[in-house]
Amino acid sequence: MSAPLIWVIFPLLTAFVLWLVNRQRQWTFAIAGVVSALLAILAMVVPVEQSIRVGRNLIQVRSTLELLGRRLVLDQTDTTFLVFVFAIGALWFIGGWIINAHRYFAPLGLAVLALLVSAYAVQPFLYSALVFEVVVLLCVPMLLPPGWKAKNGVMRFLIFQTLAMPFILFAGWASSGVEANPANEALTLQAVVLLGLGIAFLLASFPFYTWLPQMASEAAPFSAGFVLSFLPTIVLIIFLEFLDNYVWLIEYPLLPEAIRFVGIIMVVTSGFWTAFEKNLRRMFGYAVIFQNGLALLSIGLLRANGFALFTTLLIPRMFGLGLWTYCMTLLSRYGEMEISALRGVLYRQKAACAGLLIAFFAVNGFPLLTGFYSEASLLTNLAADSLLVVTWFLAGIAGMLAGGFRVLVTVLQKDHPQEKVEEYWLDRLIVVIGCVGIILYGLVPAWLAEPMLNILRAFTRLQ
């Protein structure tokens, strides 16, 4: 038995079976959630490349699986990554079951998780670009439930993500040439430019991010939240793998400035457009851009504490975007997501509205919430390098918070008596648990931030 067989092949086979019975929606979500939670637990308790006794038998879980001439490798250093992916995935499946997400969500979501793990595990790792293309193709029917027509945002998502594949493959080819001939400056520049374009297309970074708010406003809200939470996160982790494999990239003099420039542009522009945005779903898209910018700023430090900061940003990102998606889906059942239509919604849907506001401010690093610890630490590290970057960083945060306060003022307005919308107790329970988790993490961030640092164990040259 091998680790990729457990955490890649098994969930893929389960997803295929769930696809065949997708009309049994409740069962597919229940099975997907149980399988995802079970895989997270197994990642915590099953040692890789060590013998474990099951009854009278000794079983060893190997780290490598040969598949189609390529290797999938998941060793003991990858267990934190596996726990992170499948534990968060289980929460999404539970939320989808409660919120009545469409019947394709569970089988496609489980397949996406398995393929993202395989993109992380494949060796040579450049083949992750091909796996990502398969993931993107699976995301399209997830974003467009039965009966929905493809719109510009989803089509642009497909186009831009597909454009990334050749750039990353060519970047790997050029990088191999640089290792063979380090003195070739022209080839080095080509490798850096090709890698930058590939990551920019995948991550929807500046200037290729105009499709992201549009897609967030056109696709199914819960599915869009899932895709925009997981895909950029795994892309960033694979970017770390690229840096770990080609150490000369870290030593390239223009790379830190380029990453920080793109990151700060994303933070500032997302904050600016959020301050004036009129649609809550497009605001969610800008929040994803903002989080991607923060991740690039932390990676752009190109030192151990920057990479550590990146890992501490992952849990706040997932918690905040997940709760935001859930509450936004609840609110979207009863009307459009224009901010003007949210007038007085706090008095009709108290739990969903309160959860939305807490998630909004958590994503933007409001004090005592999940994002504050990591963003404050990032700000301190940036100040050691450039006060100008810090100034623009604060301007971006100010724009995001301005958008949040606009939403807050709107939902508090009550021009005339309005009918109260019934909220299900289970929806309230999920929102309350999410809010309590965000607040507890903000008060005691080390309880999850420190374990997340173990993700870096897989990247020995970045520590």
N, C-alpha and C positions, 0 to 999 in steps of 0.2 A: 504494500500500500504506500502511496506517496501523498505528500501534502497538496500538490496541485489537483490530484484526483478528488480530494475531499473538498477543497475550497474553490475549485473551478469547474471540474467535470460534473460533480454531483449537483450543484445548483443549476448548471445548464440543463442537465437532464430533467431535473424537477421543473424548471421553467417550461420545457417542452411539453411535459405531461400536463401542466396547468394550462398551457395554451389550448390543448385539445379539449379541455373541459371548462373553458373560460366562461361559459354561460352560468356555471355554478359560482357566482361571484363571491358569495360569503365564504365558501370553502376555499377558493383559490387564495383569497387574502389571508385566511387563517393559516393555511399550509405555508404560504410564502413567509408570513411573519414567524411561524414556528421554526421553519428551516433556517431562516436568517439568524434568529436568536440562537439556535442550536450551533450553527457554525461559529458564531461569536464566542460561545462558551467553550467549544472545542479548541478554538485558537488560544484560549487562556489556559486550558488544562492539559492539552496533548503536546508533549515535547516532540520536536522534530529531530530526526537522526539520533534518537535515544530509544532504547527498548522499554516497553511498558508491559506489565503483566495483566492479562485479561483472563481470569480464571487460572487454568493451568498452562496457558499459552503465553509466549512472549511475542509481542508485535512491535515492529519498528516502522515508524513513519519516515520514509525517505523524503528528501528535499526536492528531488528532481524527477521530472516526467518528460520523456522523449515523445514529441508529438509532431508529425508531419515534417520531420527533419529539423525541428527546432526544440529547444529545451524550455520548459517552464520550471522555474526555481523559486521555491518558498522555503526559507530556512527559519531558524529560531529567532533571528533578528527581525523577521517580518511579522511576528505575531501581533504586535501592537497595531500595525496597519490593518491586519485582518479583523481584529476586534473592533476597531474604529469603523470600518466599512460596513460590516454585517450588523453591528449593534445599532448604528444609525439607520441602516436599511430596515431593520425590524421595526423601529419606531415609525418609519414612513408607512410600512405596510399596515401597522395597527391604526395609524391615522387614516389611511385610505379606506380601511374596512369601516371605520366609524363614520367617516364623512361621505361614504357612498361614491367613491371614485369609480371611473368606468372599468368595465370588466377586463380590458387589456392591460391595465396598470400593473397588476400583481405579476403575471407571467413575464411581461416585458421588463418590469423593474428588477426582478430577480435575475433575469438573463443579463441585464446591463451591469449589475453588481459583479456577477461572475466574470464577465468580459473585462471590466475595469481591473479586476484583480489579475486577470491573465495579461493585460497590457502592462501592468506593473511587474509581472513575473517573467515575461518572455525574454529569452536570451538567444541571439543578440537583441538588446533592448530596443534597437531602432525599429524592429517589427511591431512595436507598440503602436506606431502610426497606422498600420494596416488594421490592427484590432480596433483602434478608435474609430476608423471608418465604419466598421460593422456596428459599433455601438451607436454611432450617429444615425445609421439607417434604421436601427431598432427604435430610436427615440422618436422618429417621425410619427409612426402610428400611436405612440404613447401620447404625444403632444396633441394629436388630432383624434379624438374619440370617434366612434362610429357615427356617421351622419355629418361630421364637420368637414368643411372644405378647406383645402390648403390655401393659406394666404401668404402675403409677401414675407412676413417675419419668419415663418417656419421655413419657407423656401430659401431665404437668405441664410438662415442657420445651416441648412444642408449644404449650400454652396460654399460658404466660408469655411466650414469645418472640413469639407472635402479638399479645398485648396491647400489646407495645411499639410496633407499627407506627402505630396511630392517634395515640398520644401524640407521637411524633416528627414526624409530619406536621402536627399541630396546633401543635407547638412552632415549626416552620418558618414557619407562617402567622403566629403571634403575633410571631415575631422580625422578620419583614418589616414588621409594623406598628410595632414599636418603632423600627426604623431610620427610618421615615417620621415618627414622632412620639416622639422620645426623652424628652420630658417626661412622658409617660403612665406613671406609676409602677405603676398597676394592671395595665396590659398587660405591662409588664416583668416583674412578679411572675408573671403567668400564663405567660409564655414560659419563665421559669426553672423553674417547677414542672413544666410539661409536659415540658420537656427532661429534667429530673431523673428523672421517672417513666419516660420512654421508655428512657433509658440504664440505669436501675436494672433494668427488666424484661429488657433485652437482655443486660446484664452479669451478671445474677443477683447483684445487690448487695443489701445490707441494705435492707429486711427481706424481699426476694423471692428468697431463695437456698436455702430449705429443700428445693427439689426437686433441687438439684444433687448432693449426696451420694447421694440415693436413686437418681437416674438412673445415677450412676457404678456403683452396686452391682447394678443390674438389667440394664443393656445389655451388649453384647459389649465386653470390656475394651479391646481394641485400637481399636475404633471410637469408644468413649467418649473415649479419650485423644486421638484425632485431633480430634474435634469440640470437646472442651473446651480443647484447645490453640489451635486456630485461631480459633474464633468470638469468644471474648472479646478476643483480641488485635486482631483487625480492628475490633471495636466500639470499642475504646479509641483506635485510630488515627483512626477516623472521628469520634470525639468531639473529637480535636484539630482535625480539619477544620472541625467546627462552631464551635469557639472561634476558629479562624483567619478564618472568614467573618463572624462576628458579634463584633467586637472589644469591643463594649459589654458582652458577657458577662464578660470578664476584669476589667472595671472595676466590675462589680456587687459591692457591699461584702460581701454574705453568701455569695457563691459559694465562696471559698476555704475558709471555715470549714465550709460544708456538705459539700464534697468530702472534706476531711480527717476530718470526723466520721464519714461513712459508711466511709471507708477504714480508720480505726482500729478501728471497730466490727467490720469484717470480719476484720481481723488478729487482734483479741483473741478474738472468738468462735470463729473457725476454730482458733486455737491451743488454746483451752479444750476444745473438743469432740474435737480430735485426741488430747489427753492422755488422754482416757477412752474413745476409740472402740475397739471390739473387732473391726471388720472393715477389712481392708486396702483394699478397693475404696472404701469410704466415706471412709477416710483420704485417698485420692487426691482425692475430691471436695472435702474440706476444704482440701487443698493448693492446688487451683485457686482457691478462695475467698480463701485467704491471698495468693496471687500477684495476684489482682485487687485486693485491698486495698492491696498495695504499689504497684501501678500508680496507683491513685487518690490515694494519699498523695503520690507524686511529681508527678502532674499538679496536685494541689491546691496546690502551692507557687505555681503561676501565674506563674512567671518562667522565664527561659531555662534556668537550670541544672536546674530541676525537669523541664522537658520533655526535656532532654538525659539526665537520669537515667532517665526512662521508656524511652527508646530503648535504653539500656544494660541494662535489665532484660529485654529481649525475648529475647536469645540464651540467657541462663541459664534463663529460663522454658521455652523450647522444648527445650533440651538435657535439663534435669532431668525435665520431664514426659514427654518422649519415651522416655528410658531407663527411667523408672519404669513406664510403660505396657508396654514390651517385656518387662521382667523379670517384672512382675505377670502378664502373659499366659502366660509360660513356667511360672510357679508354679501358675497356675490349672488347668493341664492335669491335675494330679495331686491335686486336692482343693479344698476350700472355702477361701475367703480370710479365714476367721476367724483372728485372731492366735493363738489357742490351738492351732489346727491347724498352725501353722508351727513348732511345737516341734521343734528339731533339724534343721530343713530345710537349714541351712547344710552339714550333713554329707552330704546327699543331692543337693542341687543347688547346688554351691558358686558357680558363675559367676552364675546368676540371683539368688541371695540376696545376694552381694556387690554386684552391680550395683544391686539394689533399695535396699540401704542407702546406697550412695554417692549415688544419685539422690535419695533421701529427704532426706539432709542437705544436698545441693546446693540443692534447692528451698528449704530453710529457711535458707540463708545461712551454713552452717558454714564456719569459716575454711579458706582455701586451696582452696575449691571455687568453682564458677561464681558462685553468688549472693552471695558474701561482699563482693566489691568494690562492687557496686551497692548492696547493703543497708547497708553501712557508710557509703557516701557519702550515702545517703538519711537515715540516722540523724543524720549531722552537720548536714545542712540542716534537718532537723526541730528539732534542738536550738537552732538560731538563732531559731526562732519560738516554741516551746513545750516546756518540759521535761516538762509533764504528758503531752503526746502521746508523747514519748520513753519515758516510764515505761510507758505502756500498750503501746507498740510492743515494748518488751523483754519485757513479760509475754506478749504473743502469740507471740513467738519462743520463749520458754521453754516454752510449752505445746506448740508444734510439735516442739521438740527432745525434750521428755519423751515424746511419742508415738514418736519415732524410737528413743529408747533402750529403750522398752518392747519394740519389735520386735526390736532388737538382742539384748536379754537373752533373749527367747523363742527366737530361732533358734539361740542358742548352747547352749541346754539340751539335754541328751542323757540321757534316763532309761534307755533300753535300746537295744541294737543295732538299727539299722534298715537296711533294704535301700537300697542306693545307686541312685538313678535315673540312667539314662544320659542324658548331655547331648550334643547334637550339636555337632560342632566348629564349624559355621557359627554356631550360636547363641552359643557361647563367644566366637567372634571378634567378633561384633557387640557383645556386652556389653563385651569388653575395649576395643574401639575407643571405645565410648561413655564408659567410665570414664576412659580416657586423655584423651579430649577434654575432659571435665569438669574433670579435674585440671590439664591444661595451661592451660585458660582461666582457672582460678582463680589459677594462678601468674603468667600473663602476660595479664591481661584486656584490655589496650589493643589487642591485635592484631585483635579483632573488635568491641570496644566503640566504638572511634573510627570505623570505617567505618559503623557503625549510626547515627551522628549525622547522616549524610547524608539520612536519612528526613525530617528537619526542613526540608530545603531546599524541600520542597513547601509548607511553611507559613511564608510570609515574615513574617507579622505576629507569629509566636510566637518569633522568634529575637532 
